[in-house]
């Protein structure tokens, strides 16, 4: 039960941080990012929006490959087991974040594609619950959720590298906010979704397949 209480506390802190950022931080930070980064590297940033998140398709390939290996009677190594759990977590997160994006219906900080409404261009800001459509998919950040799902599983699987996971997660967050692809609150929510999924996946794997998970 202690782990559940910690998760509930993390949820409360996440909601509090999202509320604070929504009210006082998101808009000033988006304006700052627009002034510092967007104008200087606008062409590159637009180009980056056309690159899909590579983690979900890669995860499906890994799951399919490892499943075939298991069907042929070949046991997984510890690294392959971690890859399987990571990949399943990414696939689940991809489905969950799509539902959350539809539920919250938040507009983006900047207009990058398909003439989407945004805070910078139109002054549009806020949540439009269950609106749907690509122009209302900013919250939570799917890229941050996928990245943190991977990092969360590895955080428990290979704890000696936790310093690296923390730096990697921070780098993703800075890139998303600094490039004005997401508001800070989008990134915070995405990190919580991905981190929660990774933690839950590891706990379930421990319960279902005892002995296949060991700390480094």
Legacy VTK file of the C-alpha trace (Angstrom):
# vtk DataFile Version 3.0
C-alpha trace
ASCII
DATASET POLYDATA
POINTS 216 float
0.000 0.000 0.000
2.924 2.336 0.546
3.628 2.380 -3.186
-0.003 3.272 -3.903
0.128 6.140 -1.427
3.314 7.405 -3.068
1.632 7.275 -6.457
-1.393 9.178 -5.148
0.928 11.789 -3.661
2.708 12.054 -7.019
-0.657 12.513 -8.724
-1.568 15.297 -6.326
1.773 17.034 -6.861
1.395 16.684 -10.643
-2.095 18.205 -10.601
-0.837 21.036 -8.398
2.149 21.743 -10.673
-0.037 21.626 -13.785
-2.476 24.101 -12.213
0.343 26.463 -11.223
1.966 26.282 -14.649
-1.353 26.730 -16.424
-2.135 29.870 -14.475
1.263 31.583 -14.189
4.064 29.825 -16.110
2.925 28.348 -19.433
2.169 31.550 -21.309
5.253 33.559 -20.282
7.467 30.559 -21.012
5.861 30.040 -24.433
6.466 33.700 -25.281
10.077 33.381 -24.163
10.621 30.227 -26.216
9.053 31.888 -29.237
11.331 34.873 -28.946
14.537 32.953 -28.280
14.241 29.777 -30.334
11.362 29.842 -32.766
12.396 32.911 -34.748
16.021 31.826 -35.123
15.396 28.205 -36.024
11.819 28.269 -37.312
12.547 26.221 -40.433
14.254 23.454 -38.468
11.505 23.374 -35.836
8.797 23.104 -38.482
10.715 20.247 -40.095
10.911 18.434 -36.754
7.114 18.452 -36.410
6.880 16.147 -39.425
8.965 13.466 -37.735
6.622 11.007 -35.967
7.400 9.611 -32.559
9.627 6.593 -33.373
9.086 4.783 -30.070
5.601 3.234 -30.642
6.405 1.548 -33.997
9.786 0.438 -32.673
8.059 -0.998 -29.605
5.671 -3.023 -31.772
8.584 -4.442 -33.757
10.425 -5.416 -30.564
7.336 -7.078 -29.061
6.676 -9.037 -32.252
10.299 -10.147 -32.539
10.600 -11.247 -28.918
7.235 -12.993 -29.032
8.398 -15.033 -32.028
11.612 -15.873 -30.208
9.628 -17.123 -27.229
7.312 -19.174 -29.462
10.363 -20.922 -30.887
11.343 -21.920 -27.366
14.245 -19.559 -26.922
14.513 -17.917 -23.520
15.003 -14.182 -23.204
18.081 -12.614 -21.711
17.720 -10.025 -18.981
18.199 -7.261 -21.539
15.571 -8.754 -23.854
13.146 -9.068 -20.958
13.665 -5.401 -20.161
13.120 -4.578 -23.839
9.840 -6.493 -23.842
8.523 -4.711 -20.754
9.684 -1.337 -22.081
7.996 -1.955 -25.432
4.691 -3.073 -23.925
4.725 -0.005 -21.698
5.286 2.325 -24.650
2.395 0.713 -26.561
0.059 1.122 -23.588
1.152 4.722 -23.055
0.490 5.497 -26.721
-3.124 4.359 -26.316
-3.621 6.113 -22.975
-2.222 9.465 -24.068
-4.490 9.532 -27.127
-7.525 9.199 -24.885
-6.220 11.870 -22.520
-5.552 14.255 -25.414
-9.146 13.831 -26.574
-10.453 14.259 -23.044
-8.592 17.503 -22.307
-8.579 19.019 -25.792
-5.865 21.577 -25.181
-4.557 23.870 -27.907
-0.850 24.160 -28.719
1.598 26.940 -27.808
2.617 27.474 -31.452
1.116 26.886 -34.921
3.360 24.278 -36.498
1.132 22.223 -38.754
-2.246 22.249 -40.527
-2.882 25.835 -39.480
-3.643 24.707 -35.934
-4.940 27.311 -33.460
-2.290 28.328 -30.955
-1.453 30.710 -28.165
1.332 32.491 -30.059
-0.539 33.093 -33.298
-4.186 33.369 -32.199
-4.086 33.980 -28.458
-5.997 30.720 -28.029
-5.284 29.210 -24.644
-7.031 26.631 -22.529
-8.753 23.274 -22.434
-11.643 22.314 -24.695
-12.782 19.064 -23.146
-13.546 16.212 -25.563
-13.102 18.511 -28.546
-10.986 16.172 -30.669
-8.815 17.018 -33.654
-5.087 17.495 -34.112
-5.248 21.155 -33.140
-6.382 20.212 -29.634
-3.858 17.515 -28.744
-1.274 19.391 -26.699
-2.052 17.886 -23.269
-0.382 15.691 -22.185
2.829 15.530 -24.202
2.956 12.187 -25.969
6.693 12.394 -26.655
7.389 13.052 -22.984
5.075 10.236 -21.936
6.785 7.734 -24.240
10.258 8.824 -23.198
9.431 8.633 -19.488
7.780 5.236 -19.931
11.089 3.899 -21.258
13.152 5.705 -18.633
10.886 4.602 -15.781
11.229 0.918 -16.621
14.984 1.257 -16.973
15.060 3.253 -13.729
13.965 0.127 -11.846
15.644 -2.439 -14.104
19.106 -0.879 -14.187
19.212 1.511 -11.186
22.955 2.171 -11.451
22.264 4.449 -14.436
19.589 6.553 -12.804
21.700 9.681 -13.161
21.663 9.161 -16.934
17.882 8.600 -17.034
17.317 11.811 -15.101
19.494 13.800 -17.508
17.808 12.201 -20.528
14.330 12.992 -19.222
15.317 16.573 -18.483
16.816 16.940 -21.967
13.576 15.776 -23.595
11.573 18.205 -21.462
13.857 21.129 -22.289
13.697 20.320 -25.997
9.900 20.147 -26.054
9.390 23.345 -24.063
12.350 25.228 -25.541
11.188 24.472 -29.072
7.668 25.610 -28.147
6.225 22.239 -29.118
4.488 21.961 -25.733
3.604 24.006 -22.689
5.497 23.138 -19.519
2.344 21.710 -17.940
1.917 19.377 -20.955
5.405 18.034 -20.329
4.833 17.601 -16.592
1.623 15.666 -17.235
3.318 13.551 -19.906
6.150 12.700 -17.524
3.634 11.569 -14.905
1.707 9.408 -17.379
4.860 7.755 -18.721
6.469 7.376 -15.312
3.302 5.859 -13.837
3.024 3.375 -16.689
6.660 2.341 -16.339
6.379 1.866 -12.595
3.158 -0.129 -12.942
4.610 -2.305 -15.709
7.592 -3.271 -13.566
5.395 -4.024 -10.557
3.069 -6.195 -12.654
5.996 -8.034 -14.229
7.399 -8.761 -10.785
4.035 -10.158 -9.691
3.257 -12.179 -12.813
6.745 -13.490 -13.659
8.621 -13.805 -10.356
12.326 -14.330 -10.602
12.707 -12.693 -14.024
13.323 -9.242 -12.600
16.370 -8.505 -10.477
18.017 -5.292 -9.477
21.429 -4.639 -10.935
LINES 1 217
216 0 1 2 3 4 5 6 7 8 9 10 11 12 13 14 15 16 17 18 19 20 21 22 23 24 25 26 27 28 29 30 31 32 33 34 35 36 37 38 39 40 41 42 43 44 45 46 47 48 49 50 51 52 53 54 55 56 57 58 59 60 61 62 63 64 65 66 67 68 69 70 71 72 73 74 75 76 77 78 79 80 81 82 83 84 85 86 87 88 89 90 91 92 93 94 95 96 97 98 99 100 101 102 103 104 105 106 107 108 109 110 111 112 113 114 115 116 117 118 119 120 121 122 123 124 125 126 127 128 129 130 131 132 133 134 135 136 137 138 139 140 141 142 143 144 145 146 147 148 149 150 151 152 153 154 155 156 157 158 159 160 161 162 163 164 165 166 167 168 169 170 171 172 173 174 175 176 177 178 179 180 181 182 183 184 185 186 187 188 189 190 191 192 193 194 195 196 197 198 199 200 201 202 203 204 205 206 207 208 209 210 211 212 213 214 215
